[in-house]
Amino acid sequence: MKTKHELELADVKAIAAAAEAEALKNNWPVTISIVDDGGHLLLLQRMDGAAAISAHIAPAKARSAAVGRKDTKVFEDMINNGRTAFLSAPFVDGLLEGGVVIVKDGQVLGAVGVSGVKANEDAQVAKAGIAALGL
């Protein structure tokens, strides 16, 4: 039997607060989404001024990262480098950079998905949130 780490509500709140602080510091109106390791939504926060579509894209990025066990930048790069067949993979529809996995001791605990600004900036906000956990 293995021991499995899980995100707790306090973790989710810490990630969200740090991600929001990073977005505010840069004046980036984004939507922040946090999911567990199965891609189930734990938090969705659409900041003032964030585009309505970002409330759909952020959870898709988070879900794809969690279920795929990789940052979504890996998937985006794979597709951009010619492996377009990956677009047919089931349950991964947020294949743009900005979905970042949360890993502890080699186990994926979940992911953060951010949408609303440039892809690398979305990822920056997600990573800032995850950094709050001190993993």
Phi and psi in radians as a Rosetta constraint file:
Dihedral C 1 N 2 CA 2 C 2 CIRCULARHARMONIC -1.816 0.35
Dihedral N 2 CA 2 C 2 N 3 CIRCULARHARMONIC 2.679 0.35
Dihedral C 2 N 3 CA 3 C 3 CIRCULARHARMONIC -1.611 0.35
Dihedral N 3 CA 3 C 3 N 4 CIRCULARHARMONIC 2.347 0.35
Dihedral C 3 N 4 CA 4 C 4 CIRCULARHARMONIC -2.020 0.35
Dihedral N 4 CA 4 C 4 N 5 CIRCULARHARMONIC 2.210 0.35
Dihedral C 4 N 5 CA 5 C 5 CIRCULARHARMONIC -1.381 0.35
Dihedral N 5 CA 5 C 5 N 6 CIRCULARHARMONIC 2.598 0.35
Dihedral C 5 N 6 CA 6 C 6 CIRCULARHARMONIC -2.399 0.35
Dihedral N 6 CA 6 C 6 N 7 CIRCULARHARMONIC 2.652 0.35
Dihedral C 6 N 7 CA 7 C 7 CIRCULARHARMONIC -1.289 0.35
Dihedral N 7 CA 7 C 7 N 8 CIRCULARHARMONIC 2.398 0.35
Dihedral C 7 N 8 CA 8 C 8 CIRCULARHARMONIC -1.867 0.35
Dihedral N 8 CA 8 C 8 N 9 CIRCULARHARMONIC 2.898 0.35
Dihedral C 8 N 9 CA 9 C 9 CIRCULARHARMONIC -0.972 0.35
Dihedral N 9 CA 9 C 9 N 10 CIRCULARHARMONIC -0.700 0.35
Dihedral C 9 N 10 CA 10 C 10 CIRCULARHARMONIC -1.072 0.35
Dihedral N 10 CA 10 C 10 N 11 CIRCULARHARMONIC -0.654 0.35
Dihedral C 10 N 11 CA 11 C 11 CIRCULARHARMONIC -1.131 0.35
Dihedral N 11 CA 11 C 11 N 12 CIRCULARHARMONIC -0.794 0.35
Dihedral C 11 N 12 CA 12 C 12 CIRCULARHARMONIC -1.067 0.35
Dihedral N 12 CA 12 C 12 N 13 CIRCULARHARMONIC -0.745 0.35
Dihedral C 12 N 13 CA 13 C 13 CIRCULARHARMONIC -1.132 0.35
Dihedral N 13 CA 13 C 13 N 14 CIRCULARHARMONIC -0.683 0.35
Dihedral C 13 N 14 CA 14 C 14 CIRCULARHARMONIC -1.155 0.35
Dihedral N 14 CA 14 C 14 N 15 CIRCULARHARMONIC -0.747 0.35
Dihedral C 14 N 15 CA 15 C 15 CIRCULARHARMONIC -1.067 0.35
Dihedral N 15 CA 15 C 15 N 16 CIRCULARHARMONIC -0.848 0.35
Dihedral C 15 N 16 CA 16 C 16 CIRCULARHARMONIC -1.061 0.35
Dihedral N 16 CA 16 C 16 N 17 CIRCULARHARMONIC -0.760 0.35
Dihedral C 16 N 17 CA 17 C 17 CIRCULARHARMONIC -1.121 0.35
Dihedral N 17 CA 17 C 17 N 18 CIRCULARHARMONIC -0.755 0.35
Dihedral C 17 N 18 CA 18 C 18 CIRCULARHARMONIC -1.212 0.35
Dihedral N 18 CA 18 C 18 N 19 CIRCULARHARMONIC -0.675 0.35
Dihedral C 18 N 19 CA 19 C 19 CIRCULARHARMONIC -1.137 0.35
Dihedral N 19 CA 19 C 19 N 20 CIRCULARHARMONIC -0.765 0.35
Dihedral C 19 N 20 CA 20 C 20 CIRCULARHARMONIC -1.079 0.35
Dihedral N 20 CA 20 C 20 N 21 CIRCULARHARMONIC -0.734 0.35
Dihedral C 20 N 21 CA 21 C 21 CIRCULARHARMONIC -1.064 0.35
Dihedral N 21 CA 21 C 21 N 22 CIRCULARHARMONIC -0.716 0.35
Dihedral C 21 N 22 CA 22 C 22 CIRCULARHARMONIC -1.120 0.35
Dihedral N 22 CA 22 C 22 N 23 CIRCULARHARMONIC -0.739 0.35
Dihedral C 22 N 23 CA 23 C 23 CIRCULARHARMONIC -1.138 0.35
Dihedral N 23 CA 23 C 23 N 24 CIRCULARHARMONIC -0.763 0.35
Dihedral C 23 N 24 CA 24 C 24 CIRCULARHARMONIC -1.134 0.35
Dihedral N 24 CA 24 C 24 N 25 CIRCULARHARMONIC -0.702 0.35
Dihedral C 24 N 25 CA 25 C 25 CIRCULARHARMONIC -1.006 0.35
Dihedral N 25 CA 25 C 25 N 26 CIRCULARHARMONIC -0.598 0.35
Dihedral C 25 N 26 CA 26 C 26 CIRCULARHARMONIC -1.747 0.35
Dihedral N 26 CA 26 C 26 N 27 CIRCULARHARMONIC 0.052 0.35
Dihedral C 26 N 27 CA 27 C 27 CIRCULARHARMONIC 1.018 0.35
Dihedral N 27 CA 27 C 27 N 28 CIRCULARHARMONIC 0.788 0.35
Dihedral C 27 N 28 CA 28 C 28 CIRCULARHARMONIC -1.888 0.35
Dihedral N 28 CA 28 C 28 N 29 CIRCULARHARMONIC 1.967 0.35
Dihedral C 28 N 29 CA 29 C 29 CIRCULARHARMONIC -1.391 0.35
Dihedral N 29 CA 29 C 29 N 30 CIRCULARHARMONIC 1.869 0.35
Dihedral C 29 N 30 CA 30 C 30 CIRCULARHARMONIC -2.281 0.35
Dihedral N 30 CA 30 C 30 N 31 CIRCULARHARMONIC 2.905 0.35
Dihedral C 30 N 31 CA 31 C 31 CIRCULARHARMONIC -1.883 0.35
Dihedral N 31 CA 31 C 31 N 32 CIRCULARHARMONIC 2.347 0.35
Dihedral C 31 N 32 CA 32 C 32 CIRCULARHARMONIC -1.991 0.35
Dihedral N 32 CA 32 C 32 N 33 CIRCULARHARMONIC 2.282 0.35
Dihedral C 32 N 33 CA 33 C 33 CIRCULARHARMONIC -2.252 0.35
Dihedral N 33 CA 33 C 33 N 34 CIRCULARHARMONIC 2.419 0.35
Dihedral C 33 N 34 CA 34 C 34 CIRCULARHARMONIC -2.240 0.35
Dihedral N 34 CA 34 C 34 N 35 CIRCULARHARMONIC 2.312 0.35
Dihedral C 34 N 35 CA 35 C 35 CIRCULARHARMONIC -2.220 0.35
Dihedral N 35 CA 35 C 35 N 36 CIRCULARHARMONIC 2.832 0.35
Dihedral C 35 N 36 CA 36 C 36 CIRCULARHARMONIC -1.481 0.35
Dihedral N 36 CA 36 C 36 N 37 CIRCULARHARMONIC -3.032 0.35
Dihedral C 36 N 37 CA 37 C 37 CIRCULARHARMONIC -1.185 0.35
Dihedral N 37 CA 37 C 37 N 38 CIRCULARHARMONIC -0.274 0.35
Dihedral C 37 N 38 CA 38 C 38 CIRCULARHARMONIC -1.668 0.35
Dihedral N 38 CA 38 C 38 N 39 CIRCULARHARMONIC 0.051 0.35
Dihedral C 38 N 39 CA 39 C 39 CIRCULARHARMONIC 1.478 0.35
Dihedral N 39 CA 39 C 39 N 40 CIRCULARHARMONIC 0.190 0.35
Dihedral C 39 N 40 CA 40 C 40 CIRCULARHARMONIC -1.428 0.35
Dihedral N 40 CA 40 C 40 N 41 CIRCULARHARMONIC 2.326 0.35
Dihedral C 40 N 41 CA 41 C 41 CIRCULARHARMONIC -1.130 0.35
Dihedral N 41 CA 41 C 41 N 42 CIRCULARHARMONIC 2.219 0.35
Dihedral C 41 N 42 CA 42 C 42 CIRCULARHARMONIC -1.899 0.35
Dihedral N 42 CA 42 C 42 N 43 CIRCULARHARMONIC -0.523 0.35
Dihedral C 42 N 43 CA 43 C 43 CIRCULARHARMONIC -2.728 0.35
Dihedral N 43 CA 43 C 43 N 44 CIRCULARHARMONIC 2.436 0.35
Dihedral C 43 N 44 CA 44 C 44 CIRCULARHARMONIC -2.369 0.35
Dihedral N 44 CA 44 C 44 N 45 CIRCULARHARMONIC 2.144 0.35
Dihedral C 44 N 45 CA 45 C 45 CIRCULARHARMONIC -2.314 0.35
Dihedral N 45 CA 45 C 45 N 46 CIRCULARHARMONIC 1.942 0.35
Dihedral C 45 N 46 CA 46 C 46 CIRCULARHARMONIC -1.759 0.35
Dihedral N 46 CA 46 C 46 N 47 CIRCULARHARMONIC 1.988 0.35
Dihedral C 46 N 47 CA 47 C 47 CIRCULARHARMONIC -1.294 0.35
Dihedral N 47 CA 47 C 47 N 48 CIRCULARHARMONIC 2.750 0.35
Dihedral C 47 N 48 CA 48 C 48 CIRCULARHARMONIC -0.969 0.35
Dihedral N 48 CA 48 C 48 N 49 CIRCULARHARMONIC 2.326 0.35
Dihedral C 48 N 49 CA 49 C 49 CIRCULARHARMONIC 1.543 0.35
Dihedral N 49 CA 49 C 49 N 50 CIRCULARHARMONIC -0.148 0.35
Dihedral C 49 N 50 CA 50 C 50 CIRCULARHARMONIC -1.261 0.35
Dihedral N 50 CA 50 C 50 N 51 CIRCULARHARMONIC 2.449 0.35
Dihedral C 50 N 51 CA 51 C 51 CIRCULARHARMONIC -1.097 0.35
Dihedral N 51 CA 51 C 51 N 52 CIRCULARHARMONIC 2.538 0.35
Dihedral C 51 N 52 CA 52 C 52 CIRCULARHARMONIC -1.002 0.35
Dihedral N 52 CA 52 C 52 N 53 CIRCULARHARMONIC -0.689 0.35
Dihedral C 52 N 53 CA 53 C 53 CIRCULARHARMONIC -1.094 0.35
Dihedral N 53 CA 53 C 53 N 54 CIRCULARHARMONIC -0.453 0.35
Dihedral C 53 N 54 CA 54 C 54 CIRCULARHARMONIC -1.111 0.35
Dihedral N 54 CA 54 C 54 N 55 CIRCULARHARMONIC -0.420 0.35
Dihedral C 54 N 55 CA 55 C 55 CIRCULARHARMONIC -1.269 0.35
Dihedral N 55 CA 55 C 55 N 56 CIRCULARHARMONIC -0.244 0.35
Dihedral C 55 N 56 CA 56 C 56 CIRCULARHARMONIC -1.720 0.35
Dihedral N 56 CA 56 C 56 N 57 CIRCULARHARMONIC -0.642 0.35
Dihedral C 56 N 57 CA 57 C 57 CIRCULARHARMONIC -1.277 0.35
Dihedral N 57 CA 57 C 57 N 58 CIRCULARHARMONIC -0.751 0.35
Dihedral C 57 N 58 CA 58 C 58 CIRCULARHARMONIC -1.023 0.35
Dihedral N 58 CA 58 C 58 N 59 CIRCULARHARMONIC -0.844 0.35
Dihedral C 58 N 59 CA 59 C 59 CIRCULARHARMONIC -1.134 0.35
Dihedral N 59 CA 59 C 59 N 60 CIRCULARHARMONIC -0.584 0.35
Dihedral C 59 N 60 CA 60 C 60 CIRCULARHARMONIC -1.138 0.35
Dihedral N 60 CA 60 C 60 N 61 CIRCULARHARMONIC -0.716 0.35
Dihedral C 60 N 61 CA 61 C 61 CIRCULARHARMONIC -1.106 0.35
Dihedral N 61 CA 61 C 61 N 62 CIRCULARHARMONIC -0.806 0.35
Dihedral C 61 N 62 CA 62 C 62 CIRCULARHARMONIC -1.082 0.35
Dihedral N 62 CA 62 C 62 N 63 CIRCULARHARMONIC -0.815 0.35
Dihedral C 62 N 63 CA 63 C 63 CIRCULARHARMONIC -1.072 0.35
Dihedral N 63 CA 63 C 63 N 64 CIRCULARHARMONIC -0.787 0.35
Dihedral C 63 N 64 CA 64 C 64 CIRCULARHARMONIC -1.102 0.35
Dihedral N 64 CA 64 C 64 N 65 CIRCULARHARMONIC -0.706 0.35
Dihedral C 64 N 65 CA 65 C 65 CIRCULARHARMONIC -1.148 0.35
Dihedral N 65 CA 65 C 65 N 66 CIRCULARHARMONIC -0.791 0.35
Dihedral C 65 N 66 CA 66 C 66 CIRCULARHARMONIC -1.139 0.35
Dihedral N 66 CA 66 C 66 N 67 CIRCULARHARMONIC -0.872 0.35
Dihedral C 66 N 67 CA 67 C 67 CIRCULARHARMONIC -1.241 0.35
Dihedral N 67 CA 67 C 67 N 68 CIRCULARHARMONIC -0.626 0.35
Dihedral C 67 N 68 CA 68 C 68 CIRCULARHARMONIC -1.429 0.35
Dihedral N 68 CA 68 C 68 N 69 CIRCULARHARMONIC -0.194 0.35
Dihedral C 68 N 69 CA 69 C 69 CIRCULARHARMONIC 1.070 0.35
Dihedral N 69 CA 69 C 69 N 70 CIRCULARHARMONIC 0.472 0.35
Dihedral C 69 N 70 CA 70 C 70 CIRCULARHARMONIC -2.566 0.35
Dihedral N 70 CA 70 C 70 N 71 CIRCULARHARMONIC 2.649 0.35
Dihedral C 70 N 71 CA 71 C 71 CIRCULARHARMONIC -1.052 0.35
Dihedral N 71 CA 71 C 71 N 72 CIRCULARHARMONIC 2.522 0.35
Dihedral C 71 N 72 CA 72 C 72 CIRCULARHARMONIC -1.164 0.35
Dihedral N 72 CA 72 C 72 N 73 CIRCULARHARMONIC -0.320 0.35
Dihedral C 72 N 73 CA 73 C 73 CIRCULARHARMONIC -1.029 0.35
Dihedral N 73 CA 73 C 73 N 74 CIRCULARHARMONIC -0.613 0.35
Dihedral C 73 N 74 CA 74 C 74 CIRCULARHARMONIC -1.062 0.35
Dihedral N 74 CA 74 C 74 N 75 CIRCULARHARMONIC -0.767 0.35
Dihedral C 74 N 75 CA 75 C 75 CIRCULARHARMONIC -1.190 0.35
Dihedral N 75 CA 75 C 75 N 76 CIRCULARHARMONIC -0.755 0.35
Dihedral C 75 N 76 CA 76 C 76 CIRCULARHARMONIC -1.048 0.35
Dihedral N 76 CA 76 C 76 N 77 CIRCULARHARMONIC -0.807 0.35
Dihedral C 76 N 77 CA 77 C 77 CIRCULARHARMONIC -1.092 0.35
Dihedral N 77 CA 77 C 77 N 78 CIRCULARHARMONIC -0.715 0.35
Dihedral C 77 N 78 CA 78 C 78 CIRCULARHARMONIC -1.015 0.35
Dihedral N 78 CA 78 C 78 N 79 CIRCULARHARMONIC -0.817 0.35
Dihedral C 78 N 79 CA 79 C 79 CIRCULARHARMONIC -1.181 0.35
Dihedral N 79 CA 79 C 79 N 80 CIRCULARHARMONIC -0.788 0.35
Dihedral C 79 N 80 CA 80 C 80 CIRCULARHARMONIC -1.120 0.35
Dihedral N 80 CA 80 C 80 N 81 CIRCULARHARMONIC -0.423 0.35
Dihedral C 80 N 81 CA 81 C 81 CIRCULARHARMONIC -1.572 0.35
Dihedral N 81 CA 81 C 81 N 82 CIRCULARHARMONIC 0.218 0.35
Dihedral C 81 N 82 CA 82 C 82 CIRCULARHARMONIC 1.922 0.35
Dihedral N 82 CA 82 C 82 N 83 CIRCULARHARMONIC -0.137 0.35
Dihedral C 82 N 83 CA 83 C 83 CIRCULARHARMONIC -1.543 0.35
Dihedral N 83 CA 83 C 83 N 84 CIRCULARHARMONIC 1.127 0.35
Dihedral C 83 N 84 CA 84 C 84 CIRCULARHARMONIC -1.202 0.35
Dihedral N 84 CA 84 C 84 N 85 CIRCULARHARMONIC -0.329 0.35
Dihedral C 84 N 85 CA 85 C 85 CIRCULARHARMONIC -1.052 0.35
Dihedral N 85 CA 85 C 85 N 86 CIRCULARHARMONIC -0.413 0.35
Dihedral C 85 N 86 CA 86 C 86 CIRCULARHARMONIC -1.097 0.35
Dihedral N 86 CA 86 C 86 N 87 CIRCULARHARMONIC -0.362 0.35
Dihedral C 86 N 87 CA 87 C 87 CIRCULARHARMONIC -1.079 0.35
Dihedral N 87 CA 87 C 87 N 88 CIRCULARHARMONIC -0.334 0.35
Dihedral C 87 N 88 CA 88 C 88 CIRCULARHARMONIC -1.564 0.35
Dihedral N 88 CA 88 C 88 N 89 CIRCULARHARMONIC -0.004 0.35
Dihedral C 88 N 89 CA 89 C 89 CIRCULARHARMONIC -1.106 0.35
Dihedral N 89 CA 89 C 89 N 90 CIRCULARHARMONIC 2.364 0.35
Dihedral C 89 N 90 CA 90 C 90 CIRCULARHARMONIC -1.292 0.35
Dihedral N 90 CA 90 C 90 N 91 CIRCULARHARMONIC 2.619 0.35
Dihedral C 90 N 91 CA 91 C 91 CIRCULARHARMONIC 1.159 0.35
Dihedral N 91 CA 91 C 91 N 92 CIRCULARHARMONIC 0.204 0.35
Dihedral C 91 N 92 CA 92 C 92 CIRCULARHARMONIC -2.206 0.35
Dihedral N 92 CA 92 C 92 N 93 CIRCULARHARMONIC 1.699 0.35
Dihedral C 92 N 93 CA 93 C 93 CIRCULARHARMONIC -2.083 0.35
Dihedral N 93 CA 93 C 93 N 94 CIRCULARHARMONIC -0.004 0.35
Dihedral C 93 N 94 CA 94 C 94 CIRCULARHARMONIC -1.911 0.35
Dihedral N 94 CA 94 C 94 N 95 CIRCULARHARMONIC 1.255 0.35
Dihedral C 94 N 95 CA 95 C 95 CIRCULARHARMONIC -1.694 0.35
Dihedral N 95 CA 95 C 95 N 96 CIRCULARHARMONIC 0.485 0.35
Dihedral C 95 N 96 CA 96 C 96 CIRCULARHARMONIC -1.873 0.35
Dihedral N 96 CA 96 C 96 N 97 CIRCULARHARMONIC 2.599 0.35
Dihedral C 96 N 97 CA 97 C 97 CIRCULARHARMONIC -0.966 0.35
Dihedral N 97 CA 97 C 97 N 98 CIRCULARHARMONIC 2.478 0.35
Dihedral C 97 N 98 CA 98 C 98 CIRCULARHARMONIC 2.276 0.35
Dihedral N 98 CA 98 C 98 N 99 CIRCULARHARMONIC -0.060 0.35
Dihedral C 98 N 99 CA 99 C 99 CIRCULARHARMONIC -1.826 0.35
Dihedral N 99 CA 99 C 99 N 100 CIRCULARHARMONIC 2.121 0.35
Dihedral C 99 N 100 CA 100 C 100 CIRCULARHARMONIC -2.213 0.35
Dihedral N 100 CA 100 C 100 N 101 CIRCULARHARMONIC 2.234 0.35
Dihedral C 100 N 101 CA 101 C 101 CIRCULARHARMONIC -1.296 0.35
Dihedral N 101 CA 101 C 101 N 102 CIRCULARHARMONIC 2.621 0.35
Dihedral C 101 N 102 CA 102 C 102 CIRCULARHARMONIC -1.834 0.35
Dihedral N 102 CA 102 C 102 N 103 CIRCULARHARMONIC 2.036 0.35
Dihedral C 102 N 103 CA 103 C 103 CIRCULARHARMONIC -2.148 0.35
Dihedral N 103 CA 103 C 103 N 104 CIRCULARHARMONIC 2.344 0.35
Dihedral C 103 N 104 CA 104 C 104 CIRCULARHARMONIC -2.351 0.35
Dihedral N 104 CA 104 C 104 N 105 CIRCULARHARMONIC 2.200 0.35
Dihedral C 104 N 105 CA 105 C 105 CIRCULARHARMONIC 0.913 0.35
Dihedral N 105 CA 105 C 105 N 106 CIRCULARHARMONIC 0.675 0.35
Dihedral C 105 N 106 CA 106 C 106 CIRCULARHARMONIC 1.395 0.35
Dihedral N 106 CA 106 C 106 N 107 CIRCULARHARMONIC -0.014 0.35
Dihedral C 106 N 107 CA 107 C 107 CIRCULARHARMONIC -1.807 0.35
Dihedral N 107 CA 107 C 107 N 108 CIRCULARHARMONIC 2.351 0.35
Dihedral C 107 N 108 CA 108 C 108 CIRCULARHARMONIC -1.381 0.35
Dihedral N 108 CA 108 C 108 N 109 CIRCULARHARMONIC 2.129 0.35
Dihedral C 108 N 109 CA 109 C 109 CIRCULARHARMONIC -1.632 0.35
Dihedral N 109 CA 109 C 109 N 110 CIRCULARHARMONIC -0.357 0.35
Dihedral C 109 N 110 CA 110 C 110 CIRCULARHARMONIC 2.788 0.35
Dihedral N 110 CA 110 C 110 N 111 CIRCULARHARMONIC -2.721 0.35
Dihedral C 110 N 111 CA 111 C 111 CIRCULARHARMONIC -2.774 0.35
Dihedral N 111 CA 111 C 111 N 112 CIRCULARHARMONIC 2.800 0.35
Dihedral C 111 N 112 CA 112 C 112 CIRCULARHARMONIC -2.028 0.35
Dihedral N 112 CA 112 C 112 N 113 CIRCULARHARMONIC 2.312 0.35
Dihedral C 112 N 113 CA 113 C 113 CIRCULARHARMONIC -2.097 0.35
Dihedral N 113 CA 113 C 113 N 114 CIRCULARHARMONIC 2.340 0.35
Dihedral C 113 N 114 CA 114 C 114 CIRCULARHARMONIC -2.262 0.35
Dihedral N 114 CA 114 C 114 N 115 CIRCULARHARMONIC 2.468 0.35
Dihedral C 114 N 115 CA 115 C 115 CIRCULARHARMONIC -2.525 0.35
Dihedral N 115 CA 115 C 115 N 116 CIRCULARHARMONIC 2.497 0.35
Dihedral C 115 N 116 CA 116 C 116 CIRCULARHARMONIC 2.562 0.35
Dihedral N 116 CA 116 C 116 N 117 CIRCULARHARMONIC -0.405 0.35
Dihedral C 116 N 117 CA 117 C 117 CIRCULARHARMONIC -2.248 0.35
Dihedral N 117 CA 117 C 117 N 118 CIRCULARHARMONIC -2.825 0.35
Dihedral C 117 N 118 CA 118 C 118 CIRCULARHARMONIC -1.059 0.35
Dihedral N 118 CA 118 C 118 N 119 CIRCULARHARMONIC 2.624 0.35
Dihedral C 118 N 119 CA 119 C 119 CIRCULARHARMONIC -0.967 0.35
Dihedral N 119 CA 119 C 119 N 120 CIRCULARHARMONIC -0.776 0.35
Dihedral C 119 N 120 CA 120 C 120 CIRCULARHARMONIC -1.185 0.35
Dihedral N 120 CA 120 C 120 N 121 CIRCULARHARMONIC -0.507 0.35
Dihedral C 120 N 121 CA 121 C 121 CIRCULARHARMONIC -1.280 0.35
Dihedral N 121 CA 121 C 121 N 122 CIRCULARHARMONIC -0.663 0.35
Dihedral C 121 N 122 CA 122 C 122 CIRCULARHARMONIC -0.991 0.35
Dihedral N 122 CA 122 C 122 N 123 CIRCULARHARMONIC -0.823 0.35
Dihedral C 122 N 123 CA 123 C 123 CIRCULARHARMONIC -1.105 0.35
Dihedral N 123 CA 123 C 123 N 124 CIRCULARHARMONIC -0.651 0.35
Dihedral C 123 N 124 CA 124 C 124 CIRCULARHARMONIC -1.061 0.35
Dihedral N 124 CA 124 C 124 N 125 CIRCULARHARMONIC -0.751 0.35
Dihedral C 124 N 125 CA 125 C 125 CIRCULARHARMONIC -1.138 0.35
Dihedral N 125 CA 125 C 125 N 126 CIRCULARHARMONIC -0.771 0.35
Dihedral C 125 N 126 CA 126 C 126 CIRCULARHARMONIC -1.065 0.35
Dihedral N 126 CA 126 C 126 N 127 CIRCULARHARMONIC -0.791 0.35
Dihedral C 126 N 127 CA 127 C 127 CIRCULARHARMONIC -1.147 0.35
Dihedral N 127 CA 127 C 127 N 128 CIRCULARHARMONIC -0.622 0.35
Dihedral C 127 N 128 CA 128 C 128 CIRCULARHARMONIC -1.122 0.35
Dihedral N 128 CA 128 C 128 N 129 CIRCULARHARMONIC -0.673 0.35
Dihedral C 128 N 129 CA 129 C 129 CIRCULARHARMONIC -1.116 0.35
Dihedral N 129 CA 129 C 129 N 130 CIRCULARHARMONIC -0.811 0.35
Dihedral C 129 N 130 CA 130 C 130 CIRCULARHARMONIC -1.125 0.35
Dihedral N 130 CA 130 C 130 N 131 CIRCULARHARMONIC -0.622 0.35
Dihedral C 130 N 131 CA 131 C 131 CIRCULARHARMONIC -1.029 0.35
Dihedral N 131 CA 131 C 131 N 132 CIRCULARHARMONIC -0.445 0.35
Dihedral C 131 N 132 CA 132 C 132 CIRCULARHARMONIC -1.098 0.35
Dihedral N 132 CA 132 C 132 N 133 CIRCULARHARMONIC -0.364 0.35
Dihedral C 132 N 133 CA 133 C 133 CIRCULARHARMONIC -1.389 0.35
Dihedral N 133 CA 133 C 133 N 134 CIRCULARHARMONIC -0.276 0.35
Dihedral C 133 N 134 CA 134 C 134 CIRCULARHARMONIC 1.149 0.35
Dihedral N 134 CA 134 C 134 N 135 CIRCULARHARMONIC 0.558 0.35
